[in-house]
Amino acid sequence: MIAVLAAVVVVLRTGSDEWRSRCTEFTPVAGEVPAVQKARQALVSAGHDPVLSMEIVDLDTCATVLSWKGDLVQPTASVVKLLIALDLLQRTSTNSDDVENDITAMLTRSDDGVASRLWQHGGGSEIVTRQVKALGLRHTRPPAVAGQWGSTVTSASDVSRVYRHIAGALEAEDRELLTTAMAAAPRAAADGVDQYFGIPSGLPGATWAVKQGWGSSGDRRVLNSTGFVKLGRTYAVTLLSSWRKDVDLATMSAALTKAVEALRGSLA
């Protein structure tokens, strides 16, 4: 996706640290979860050859709630902006106003112009390589074409590790910067796309802090919904999907939202 509007967005932080977690690992899911089949059916019924992978981890009990093809490699689209932000924080000794504004614009409105600039300044694919090592990611790889950051690949289980790192390993100030930006995501992204598909629309009444992703990679269209969710307990929720190119955004968005709705019963 190409950003048509660039802006510096300043979000006032509340001083809370509500997404803090002490989990270092997650216990495996015990047995099959019926909601997985309902979520898969929501996508399959939409047609266009969807491929879905998903994982939910409980950040209070440190347990894997459900996982379906959690190790399947899928394109990140804008979810890679989490790695760009984490890398920028690791490379700067203090968070200047410029750093905070860039991260806020990139995560809140999914500003591609900011992401492209930070990608270039950070060494491009080296950002992914550094974060794979720092976070212990198992399936995440840089894009085949260096400048196409949205074609970085990852897995649902790796995204869970990214959220575990944000919730547990980051300094409180950095965690608050990222999660406040993610919680302030408006319905319209910088390129005009409605980014309330999946988690925001599929879990009404929940508190969330999300990083969504949409676009194209190779011969597939990509739609991902990921983020922190509070609904009784605190979770990291990840749904990654790719489709044939003949699908339209509205069809993908409606199907992924229905998939999230099907998972609600698995959350406390």
PAZAPA-4460 file (N, C-alpha, C; in steps of 0.05 Angstrom, whole numbers, plus 32768, in hexadecimal, padded with zeros to 4 digits):
% residues 268
    n_x    n_y    n_z   ca_x   ca_y   ca_z    c_x    c_y    c_z   seq   type   mol
   8011   7FE8   8000   8000   8000   8000   8011   8019   8000     1      M     A
   8008   802E   7FF3   8018   8046   7FF1   800A   805C   8000     2      I     A
   8018   8068   8012   800B   807D   8022   8006   8096   8012     3      A     A
   7FEE   80A1   8013   7FE7   80B9   8005   7FE7   80D1   8017     4      V     A
   7FEA   80CC   8030   7FEA   80E2   8044   7FFE   80DD   8059     5      L     A
   8011   80EF   805C   8025   80EC   8071   8020   8101   8086     6      A     A
   8022   80FA   809F   801C   810D   80B5   802C   8105   80CD     7      A     A
   8033   8118   80DD   803F   8113   80F7   8028   8113   810B     8      V     A
   8026   80FD   8118   8010   80F9   812B   801B   80F7   8147     9      V     A
   8012   8108   8158   801B   8107   8174   8004   80FC   8185    10      V     A
   8009   80E6   8194   7FF5   80DB   81A5   7FFE   80DE   81C2    11      V     A
   7FED   80EA   81D2   7FF4   80EE   81EE   7FF1   80D4   81FD    12      L     A
   8006   80CC   820B   8006   80B3   821A   7FFA   80B7   8236    13      R     A
   7FED   80A2   823F   7FDF   80A5   8259   7FF0   80A0   8271    14      T     A
   8007   8093   826D   8018   808C   8284   8013   8070   828E    15      G     A
   7FFE   8063   8284   7FF8   8047   828C   800A   8034   827D    16      S     A
   800B   801C   8287   801B   8007   827A   800A   7FED   8279    17      D     A
   7FF2   7FF0   826D   7FDE   7FDB   826F   7FE5   7FC2   8260    18      E     A
   7FF8   7FC2   824E   7FFE   7FAB   823E   8016   7F9C   8248    19      W     A
   801F   7FA2   8260   8036   7F94   826C   8030   7F77   8271    20      R     A
   8043   7F65   826B   8040   7F49   8270   805B   7F3E   8279    21      S     A
   805A   7F28   8289   8072   7F1C   8293   8077   7F01   8285    22      R     A
   8069   7EFB   8270   806C   7EE2   8262   8087   7EE1   8253    23      C     A
   8095   7ECA   8256   80AD   7EC6   8247   80AA   7EAF   8232    24      T     A
   8097   7E9E   8238   808F   7E89   8225   8071   7E84   8228    25      E     A
   8066   7E76   8214   804A   7E6E   8216   8047   7E50   8215    26      F     A
   8036   7E46   8228   8031   7E29   8227   8021   7E22   820E    27      T     A
   8025   7E0B   8203   8017   7E04   81EA   7FF9   7E01   81EE    28      P     A
   7FEA   7E05   81D9   7FCD   7E01   81DA   7FC7   7DE3   81DE    29      V     A
   7FB3   7DDE   81EF   7FAC   7DC2   81F5   7F94   7DB9   81E4    30      A     A
   7F99   7DAA   81D0   7F84   7D9F   81BF   7F79   7DB2   81AA    31      G     A
   7F66   7DA9   819B   7F5A   7DB9   8185   7F46   7DCD   8191    32      E     A
   7F46   7DE5   8186   7F34   7DFA   818E   7F1E   7DFD   8179    33      V     A
   7F05   7DF7   817F   7EF0   7DF8   816B   7EEE   7E13   815C    34      P     A
   7EF4   7E29   816A   7EF2   7E43   815D   7F04   7E46   8145    35      A     A
   7F1A   7E36   8144   7F2C   7E38   812E   7F1E   7E30   8114    36      V     A
   7F0E   7E1B   8114   7EFF   7E13   80FD   7EEB   7E28   80F4    37      Q     A
   7EDE   7E35   8107   7ECB   7E4A   8100   7ED9   7E61   80F3    38      K     A
   7EF1   7E68   80FD   7F00   7E7E   80F2   7F09   7E77   80D5    39      A     A
   7F13   7E5F   80D2   7F1B   7E57   80B7   7F04   7E57   80A3    40      R     A
   7EED   7E4E   80AC   7ED6   7E4D   809A   7ECD   7E69   8092    41      Q     A
   7ED1   7E7D   80A4   7ECA   7E98   809D   7EDA   7EA2   8085    42      A     A
   7EF3   7E9A   8083   7F03   7EA1   806D   7EFE   7E90   8054    43      L     A
   7EFC   7E76   8058   7EF8   7E64   8041   7EDE   7E6B   8032    44      V     A
   7EC9   7E73   8041   7EAF   7E79   8035   7EB0   7E92   8024    45      S     A
   7EC5   7EA2   8027   7EC8   7EBA   8017   7ED4   7EB5   7FFC    46      A     A
   7EE0   7E9D   7FF9   7EED   7E96   7FE0   7F08   7EA3   7FDC    47      G     A
   7F12   7EA3   7FC3   7F2B   7EB0   7FBC   7F44   7EA3   7FC8    48      H     A
   7F42   7E89   7FCF   7F59   7E7A   7FD7   7F67   7E86   7FEF    49      D     A
   7F59   7E8A   8006   7F67   7E96   801D   7F79   7E83   802B    50      P     A
   7F8F   7E8D   8036   7FA1   7E7E   8047   7FA2   7E8D   8061    51      V     A
   7F9B   7E7F   8077   7F9A   7E8B   8091   7FAD   7E7E   80A5    52      L     A
   7FBA   7E8E   80B5   7FC8   7E84   80CD   7FC1   7E96   80E4    53      S     A
   7FC0   7E8B   80FC   7FB8   7E9B   8113   7FC2   7E90   812D    54      M     A
   7FC4   7EA2   8140   7FCC   7E99   815B   7FC2   7EAE   816F    55      E     A
   7FBA   7EA4   8186   7FB2   7EB5   819C   7FC1   7EAB   81B5    56      I     A
   7FCF   7EBE   81C2   7FDC   7EB7   81DB   7FD2   7EC8   81F2    57      V     A
   7FD0   7EBC   8209   7FC6   7EC9   8221   7FDE   7ED5   8230    58      D     A
   7FDF   7EF0   8231   7FF5   7EFD   823E   7FF3   7EFF   825C    59      L     A
   7FDC   7EF6   8267   7FD9   7EF4   8284   7FE2   7ED9   828F    60      D     A
   7FD9   7EC3   8281   7FDF   7EA8   828A   7FF7   7E9C   827B    61      T     A
   8001   7EAA   8266   8018   7EA0   8257   8012   7E86   8249    62      C     A
   7FF9   7E83   823F   7FF0   7E6B   8231   7FE9   7E71   8215    63      A     A
   7FED   7E5E   8202   7FE4   7E61   81E7   7FC6   7E59   81E7    64      T     A
   7FB5   7E6B   81E0   7F98   7E66   81DF   7F91   7E55   81C7    65      V     A
   7F9B   7E5C   81B0   7F97   7E4D   8198   7FAD   7E53   8184    66      L     A
   7FB2   7E41   8172   7FC6   7E45   815D   7FBE   7E34   8145    67      S     A
   7FBC   7E41   812D   7FB7   7E32   8115   7FCC   7E3A   8100    68      W     A
   7FDC   7E26   80F7   7FF2   7E2B   80E5   8003   7E42   80EF    69      K     A
   8009   7E42   8109   8018   7E57   8115   8033   7E5C   810A    70      G     A
   803F   7E47   80FE   805A   7E49   80F3   805A   7E4E   80D4    71      D     A
   8042   7E51   80C8   8040   7E56   80AC   804B   7E72   80A5    72      L     A
   805C   7E74   8091   8068   7E8D   8089   8054   7E9C   8077    73      V     A
   804F   7EB5   807F   803D   7EC7   8070   8049   7EE3   806E    74      Q     A
   8041   7EF2   8059   804B   7F0E   8057   8041   7F1F   806F    75      P     A
   8052   7F31   8078   804A   7F42   808E   8038   7F5A   8086    76      T     A
   803B   7F64   806E   8030   7F7E   8067   8039   7F92   807D    77      A     A
   8028   7FA3   8087   8031   7FB8   8099   8036   7FAF   80B6    78      S     A
   8031   7F95   80BC   8038   7F8B   80D6   8056   7F8D   80DB    79      V     A
   8066   7F8E   80C5   8083   7F90   80C8   808B   7FAB   80D5    80      V     A
   8078   7FBE   80D5   807E   7FD8   80E1   8084   7FD6   80FF    81      K     A
   807A   7FC0   810B   8081   7FBB   8127   809F   7FB7   812A    82      L     A
   80AB   7FA7   8117   80C7   7FA2   8118   80D7   7FBB   8111    83      L     A
   80CD   7FCB   80FF   80DB   7FE5   80F8   80DB   7FF7   8111    84      I     A
   80C5   7FF8   811F   80C3   8009   8137   80D6   7FFE   814D    85      A     A
   80D5   7FE4   8152   80E7   7FD8   8166   8104   7FDD   8160    86      L     A
   810B   7FDA   8147   8127   7FDE   813F   812F   7FFB   8143    87      D     A
   811E   800D   813C   8124   802A   8140   8128   8030   815D    88      L     A
   8118   8025   816F   811B   8029   818C   8135   801E   8196    89      L     A
   813E   8007   818B   8157   7FFB   8193   816F   800A   818A    90      Q     A
   816C   8019   8174   8183   8027   8168   8185   8044   8172    91      R     A
   8172   804D   8183   8173   8068   818D   8175   8067   81AC    92      T     A
   8187   8077   81B7   818B   8076   81D4   8175   8085   81E3    93      S     A
   8169   8099   81D6   8152   80A7   81E2   813D   80AA   81CD    94      T     A
   8124   80AC   81D7   810D   80AF   81C4   8108   80CD   81BF    95      N     A
   8113   80D8   81AA   810F   80F3   81A3   80F2   80F7   8199    96      S     A
   80EA   8110   8196   80CF   8116   818C   80CC   810A   8170    97      D     A
   80E2   810C   8160   80E0   8101   8144   80DC   80E3   8144    98      D     A
   80EA   80D5   8156   80E6   80B8   8158   80CA   80B1   8161    99      V     A
   80C0   80BF   8175   80A5   80BA   817F   8090   80C0   8169   100      E     A
   8094   80D6   815B   8081   80DE   8146   8081   80CA   812F   101      N     A
   8099   80C1   8128   809B   80AD   8112   808D   8093   8119   102      D     A
   8093   8089   8131   8087   8070   813A   8069   8072   813C   103      I     A
   8060   8089   8147   8043   808D   814A   8035   808E   812F   104      T     A
   8040   809D   811C   8034   809E   8101   8034   8083   80F3   105      A     A
   8049   8074   80F6   804C   805B   80E9   8039   8045   80F4   106      M     A
   8035   8046   810F   8024   8031   811B   8007   803A   811D   107      L     A
   8002   8053   8121   7FE6   805C   8124   7FD7   805D   8109   108      T     A
   7FE2   806B   80F6   7FD5   806F   80DC   7FE2   805D   80C6   109      R     A
   7FF5   804C   80CF   8003   803A   80BC   800F   8049   80A5   110      S     A
   801D   805F   80AB   8029   8070   8097   8040   8063   8088   111      D     A
   803C   805D   806F   8050   804F   805F   8068   8060   8059   112      D     A
   8064   807B   8056   807A   808C   8050   808E   808C   8067   113      G     A
   8085   808D   807F   8096   808C   8097   80A4   8071   8098   114      V     A
   8095   805B   8093   80A1   8041   8094   80B7   803D   8080   115      A     A
   80B3   8047   8067   80C7   8045   8052   80E0   8054   8059   116      S     A
   80DC   806C   8065   80F4   807C   806D   8103   806E   8083   117      R     A
   80F5   8064   8097   8103   8056   80AD   8110   803C   80A4   118      L     A
   8103   802F   8092   810E   8016   8086   8129   801C   8078   119      W     A
   8129   8031   8068   8142   8038   805A   8157   8041   806D   120      Q     A
   8151   8052   8080   8165   805C   8093   816F   8046   80A6   121      H     A
   815F   8032   80AB   8167   801C   80BD   8176   8005   80AF   122      G     A
   817A   8008   8095   8189   7FF3   8087   8177   7FDF   8079   123      G     A
   815E   7FE5   8076   814C   7FD3   8067   8149   7FB8   8074   124      G     A
   8150   7FA3   8065   814C   7F88   806E   815C   7F82   8087   125      S     A
   8171   7F92   808D   8180   7F8E   80A5   816F   7F92   80BE   126      E     A
   815A   7FA2   80BC   8147   7FA6   80D2   813B   7F8B   80DA   127      I     A
   8131   7F7D   80C6   8125   7F63   80CC   8139   7F4F   80D7   128      V     A
   8151   7F4F   80CB   8166   7F3C   80D5   816D   7F42   80F2   129      T     A
   816F   7F5B   80F9   8176   7F62   8115   815F   7F5A   8128   130      R     A
   8147   7F5F   8120   8130   7F58   8131   812B   7F3A   8134   131      Q     A
   8130   7F2C   811F   812F   7F0E   8120   8141   7F04   8136   132      V     A
   815A   7F0F   8137   816D   7F06   814B   8166   7F10   8167   133      K     A
   815D   7F29   8169   8158   7F35   8183   813F   7F28   8190   134      A     A
   812B   7F21   8180   8112   7F17   818B   8110   7EF8   818A   135      L     A
   8124   7EEB   817D   8122   7ECE   817B   810D   7EC5   8168   136      G     A
   8107   7ED4   8153   80F2   7ECC   8140   80FC   7EB4   812F   137      L     A
   80E9   7EA2   8129   80F1   7E89   811C   80EA   7E88   80FE   138      R     A
   80D7   7E98   80F5   80CD   7E95   80DA   80CE   7EAF   80CA   139      H     A
   80D6   7EC5   80D7   80D6   7EDF   80CB   80EF   7EE3   80BA   140      T     A
   80EB   7EED   80A1   8101   7EF1   808E   80FD   7F0B   807F   141      R     A
   8113   7F18   8077   8111   7F31   8068   8103   7F2C   804D   142      P     A
   80FA   7F41   8040   80ED   7F3D   8026   8102   7F35   8011   143      P     A
   80F9   7F28   7FFC   810B   7F1F   7FE6   8115   7F38   7FD7   144      A     A
   8104   7F4C   7FD4   810D   7F66   7FC8   8110   7F79   7FDF   145      V     A
   8129   7F83   7FE2   8131   7F92   7FFA   811E   7FA9   8002   146      A     A
   8114   7FB8   7FEE   8104   7FCF   7FF5   80E7   7FCA   7FFB   147      G     A
   80DE   7FB1   7FF6   80C2   7FAB   7FFA   80BD   7FA0   8016   148      Q     A
   80BE   7FB2   802A   80BD   7FAA   8046   80A3   7F9B   804C   149      W     A
   808D   7FA0   803E   8074   7F92   8043   8075   7F75   803C   150      G     A
   8089   7F6D   802C   808B   7F51   8024   809E   7F41   8037   151      S     A
   80A6   7F4E   804D   80B3   7F3F   8063   809F   7F29   806A   152      T     A
   80AA   7F11   8071   8098   7EFB   8078   809B   7EF4   8096   153      V     A
   8086   7EEA   80A1   8086   7EE3   80BE   8072   7ECD   80C2   154      T     A
   806D   7EC6   80DB   8059   7EB1   80E2   8049   7EBC   80F9   155      S     A
   8032   7EAF   80FD   8021   7EB8   8114   802F   7EB4   812E   156      A     A
   803F   7E9E   8130   804D   7E99   8149   8063   7EAD   814E   157      S     A
   8070   7EB7   8138   8084   7ECC   813B   8077   7EE6   8143   158      D     A
   8060   7EEC   8138   8052   7F05   8140   804B   7F04   815E   159      V     A
   8044   7EEC   8168   803F   7EE9   8185   8058   7EF0   8194   160      S     A
   8070   7EE7   818A   8089   7EED   8197   808F   7F0B   8197   161      R     A
   8088   7F19   8181   808B   7F36   8180   807B   7F43   8196   162      V     A
   8061   7F3B   8198   8050   7F47   81AD   8059   7F40   81C9   163      Y     A
   8063   7F27   81CC   806E   7F20   81E7   8086   7F32   81EE   164      R     A
   8096   7F38   81DA   80AD   7F49   81DF   80A4   7F65   81E6   165      H     A
   8091   7F70   81D7   8087   7F8B   81DD   807B   7F8C   81F9   166      I     A
   806C   7F77   8200   805E   7F77   821A   8070   7F72   8232   167      A     A
   8086   7F63   822D   8096   7F5B   8243   80B3   7F64   8244   168      G     A
   80BF   7F69   822D   80DC   7F70   822D   80E2   7F8D   8229   169      A     A
   80D0   7F9C   821C   80D5   7FB8   8218   80D4   7FC8   8231   170      L     A
   80E3   7FDE   8232   80E1   7FF1   8248   80C5   7FFD   8247   171      E     A
   80BA   8004   825E   809E   800D   8260   8099   8025   824D   172      A     A
   80AD   8037   824B   80A9   804E   823B   80A6   8047   821D   173      E     A
   80B6   8034   8214   80B4   802B   81F8   809A   801C   81F3   174      D     A
   8093   800A   8206   807B   7FFB   8203   8063   800E   8201   175      R     A
   8063   8022   8212   804D   8035   8213   804B   8045   81F9   176      E     A
   8062   804C   81EE   8062   805A   81D4   8055   8049   81BE   177      L     A
   805D   8030   81BC   8053   801F   81A7   8035   8019   81AB   178      L     A
   802E   8011   81C3   8012   8008   81C8   7FFE   801F   81C7   179      T     A
   8007   8037   81D0   7FF6   804E   81CE   7FF0   8055   81B1   180      T     A
   8004   8053   81A1   8000   8058   8184   7FED   8044   8178   181      A     A
   7FF2   802A   817F   7FE1   8015   8174   7FC4   8017   817D   182      M     A
   7FC0   8020   8196   7FA5   8023   81A1   7F97   803B   8195   183      A     A
   7FA6   804D   8189   7F9A   8065   817E   7F95   8063   8160   184      A     A
   7F98   804B   8155   7F94   8047   8138   7F79   8050   812F   185      A     A
   7F77   8064   811D   7F5D   806D   8114   7F51   805A   80FF   186      P     A
   7F37   805D   80F9   7F2B   804B   80E5   7F39   804F   80CA   187      R     A
   7F3E   8067   80C2   7F4B   806C   80A8   7F69   806E   80AB   188      A     A
   7F77   805D   809D   7F95   805E   809D   7F9E   8074   808B   189      A     A
   7FB8   8078   808A   7FC4   808E   807B   7FBD   808C   805D   190      A     A
   7FB9   8073   8053   7FB2   8070   8037   7F94   806E   8032   191      D     A
   7F84   8073   8047   7F67   8073   8045   7F5A   8059   804A   192      G     A
   7F69   8043   804E   7F5D   8029   8053   7F51   8028   806E   193      V     A
   7F39   801B   8070   7F2C   8016   8089   7F3B   8000   8098   194      D     A
   7F4A   8007   80AD   7F5B   7FF3   80BA   7F4D   7FE7   80D3   195      Q     A
   7F33   7FE9   80D5   7F24   7FDD   80EB   7F1A   7FC1   80E5   196      Y     A
   7F25   7FB4   80D1   7F1E   7F98   80CB   7F2A   7F86   80E1   197      F     A
   7F21   7F6E   80E3   7F2D   7F5B   80F6   7F28   7F62   8113   198      G     A
   7F3C   7F66   8122   7F3A   7F6A   813F   7F28   7F81   8147   199      I     A
   7F2B   7F9A   813C   7F1B   7FB0   8146   7EFD   7FAC   8142   200      P     A
   7EF5   7FA2   812A   7ED8   7F9E   8125   7ECE   7F83   812E   201      S     A
   7EE0   7F6F   8130   7ED8   7F54   8137   7ED5   7F4F   8155   202      G     A
   7EE0   7F61   8165   7EDF   7F5E   8182   7ED4   7F78   818F   203      L     A
   7EBA   7F7E   818A   7EAF   7F96   8196   7EAF   7F94   81B4   204      P     A
   7EB5   7FAA   81C1   7EB6   7FAB   81DE   7ED1   7FA5   81E9   205      G     A
   7EE3   7F9B   81D9   7EFE   7F95   81E2   7F0F   7FAE   81E1   206      A     A
   7F24   7FAF   81F2   7F39   7FC4   81F0   7F4F   7FB8   81DF   207      T     A
   7F59   7FC7   81CB   7F6D   7FBC   81BA   7F83   7FD1   81B4   208      W     A
   7F99   7FC7   81AA   7FAF   7FD7   81A0   7FBA   7FC6   8188   209      A     A
   7FB5   7FCF   8170   7FB9   7FBD   8158   7FCD   7FC8   8145   210      V     A
   7FD9   7FB5   8136   7FE8   7FBC   811E   7FDD   7FAA   8107   211      K     A
   7FCF   7FB7   80F5   7FC3   7FA9   80DE   7FD6   7FA9   80C6   212      Q     A
   7FD0   7F99   80B3   7FE1   7F98   809B   7FD0   7F91   8082   213      G     A
   7FD5   7F9F   806C   7FC6   7F99   8053   7FD8   7FA1   803C   214      W     A
   7FD3   7F94   8025   7FE3   7F9A   800D   7FE6   7F82   7FFC   215      G     A
   7FFB   7F81   7FEC   8001   7F6A   7FDA   801E   7F61   7FDE   216      S     A
   8022   7F48   7FD9   803D   7F3C   7FDA   803E   7F26   7FC5   217      S     A
   804F   7F2A   7FB1   8050   7F16   7F9C   8035   7F15   7F8D   218      G     A
   802A   7EFD   7F8B   8010   7EFA   7F7D   7FF9   7EF7   7F91   219      D     A
   7FFD   7F00   7FAA   7FE8   7EFD   7FBE   7FE1   7F18   7FCA   220      R     A
   7FC8   7F1B   7FD2   7FC0   7F32   7FE2   7FC1   7F2A   8000   221      R     A
   7FC7   7F3D   8010   7FCD   7F38   802D   7FBB   7F48   803E   222      V     A
   7FB1   7F3C   8053   7FA1   7F4A   8068   7FA7   7F3D   8083   223      L     A
   7FB2   7F4D   8095   7FBA   7F43   80AF   7FAE   7F54   80C5   224      N     A
   7FA5   7F47   80DA   7F9B   7F56   80F2   7FA9   7F4B   810A   225      S     A
   7FB8   7F5C   8118   7FC8   7F54   812F   7FC6   7F69   8145   226      T     A
   7FC9   7F61   815E   7FCA   7F75   8173   7FC6   7F69   818F   227      G     A
   7FC7   7F7C   81A2   7FC0   7F76   81BE   7FA2   7F79   81C1   228      F     A
   7F96   7F67   81D1   7F7A   7F69   81D6   7F75   7F64   81F4   229      V     A
   7F64   7F75   8200   7F5A   7F70   821B   7F3D   7F69   8219   230      K     A
   7F36   7F51   8222   7F1A   7F48   8222   7F18   7F34   8239   231      L     A
   7F15   7F3E   8251   7F17   7F2D   8268   7F34   7F2A   8271   232      G     A
   7F44   7F1E   8260   7F61   7F1C   8264   7F6F   7F2A   824D   233      R     A
   7F8A   7F29   824D   7F9A   7F37   8239   7FA6   7F23   8226   234      T     A
   7FA3   7F29   820C   7FAC   7F16   81F7   7FBC   7F25   81E2   235      Y     A
   7FCC   7F15   81D4   7FD7   7F1D   81BA   7FCA   7F0C   81A5   236      A     A
   7FBD   7F19   8192   7FAD   7F0B   817E   7FB9   7F10   8162   237      V     A
   7FBD   7EFB   8153   7FC9   7EFD   8138   7FB9   7EED   8124   238      T     A
   7FB0   7EFA   810F   7FA4   7EED   80F8   7FB3   7EF7   80DF   239      L     A
   7FC0   7EE5   80D0   7FCD   7EEC   80B8   7FBF   7EDE   80A1   240      L     A
   7FB9   7EEC   808B   7FAB   7EE0   8075   7FB6   7EEA   805A   241      S     A
   7FB5   7ED9   8046   7FBC   7EE1   802B   7FA7   7ED5   8018   242      S     A
   7FA4   7EE1   8001   7F8E   7EDB   7FEE   7F97   7EDD   7FD2   243      W     A
   7F88   7ED1   7FBF   7F8D   7ED7   7FA3   7F88   7EF4   7F9D   244      R     A
   7F95   7EFE   7F88   7F93   7F1A   7F82   7F78   7F23   7F77   245      K     A
   7F66   7F10   7F71   7F4C   7F18   7F67   7F39   7F20   7F7D   246      D     A
   7F42   7F1F   7F96   7F30   7F26   7FAD   7F31   7F44   7FB1   247      V     A
   7F1B   7F4F   7FBB   7F1B   7F6C   7FC1   7F1E   7F70   7FDF   248      D     A
   7F26   7F88   7FE7   7F2C   7F8E   8003   7F13   7F8A   8015   249      L     A
   7EFC   7F91   800B   7EE4   7F8F   801C   7EDE   7F72   8022   250      A     A
   7EE2   7F60   800F   7EDD   7F43   8014   7EF1   7F38   8028   251      T     A
   7F0A   7F3F   8025   7F1E   7F36   8038   7F18   7F41   8054   252      M     A
   7F12   7F5A   8056   7F0D   7F67   8070   7EF6   7F5A   807E   253      S     A
   7EE0   7F56   8070   7EC8   7F4A   807C   7ECE   7F2D   8086   254      A     A
   7EDD   7F1E   8076   7EE3   7F02   807D   7EF5   7F01   8095   255      A     A
   7F09   7F12   8096   7F1C   7F12   80AD   7F0E   7F1B   80C6   256      L     A
   7EFC   7F2E   80C4   7EED   7F37   80DB   7EDB   7F20   80E6   257      T     A
   7ECE   7F11   80D4   7EBE   7EFA   80DC   7ED0   7EE5   80E9   258      K     A
   7EE8   7EE1   80E0   7EFA   7ECE   80EC   7F01   7ED6   8109   259      A     A
   7F05   7EF0   810D   7F0B   7EF9   8128   7EF2   7EF6   813A   260      V     A
   7EDA   7EFC   812F   7EC2   7EF8   813E   7EBF   7EDB   8148   261      E     A
   7EC7   7EC8   8136   7EC5   7EAC   813D   7ED7   7EA4   8154   262      A     A
   7EED   7EB4   8158   7F00   7EAD   816D   7EF9   7EB9   8188   263      L     A
   7EE5   7ECB   8189   7EDF   7ED9   81A1   7EDA   7EC6   81B9   264      R     A
   7ECC   7EB0   81B4   7EC6   7E9D   81C9   7EDE   7E90   81D6   265      G     A
   7EF5   7E92   81C8   7F0E   7E86   81D3   7F1B   7E9A   81E7   266      S     A
   7F11   7EB2   81E8   7F1D   7EC7   81FA   7F0C   7EC8   8213   267      L     A
   7F19   7ECC   8229   7F0B   7ECC   8243   7EF7   7EE2   8244   268      A     A
***
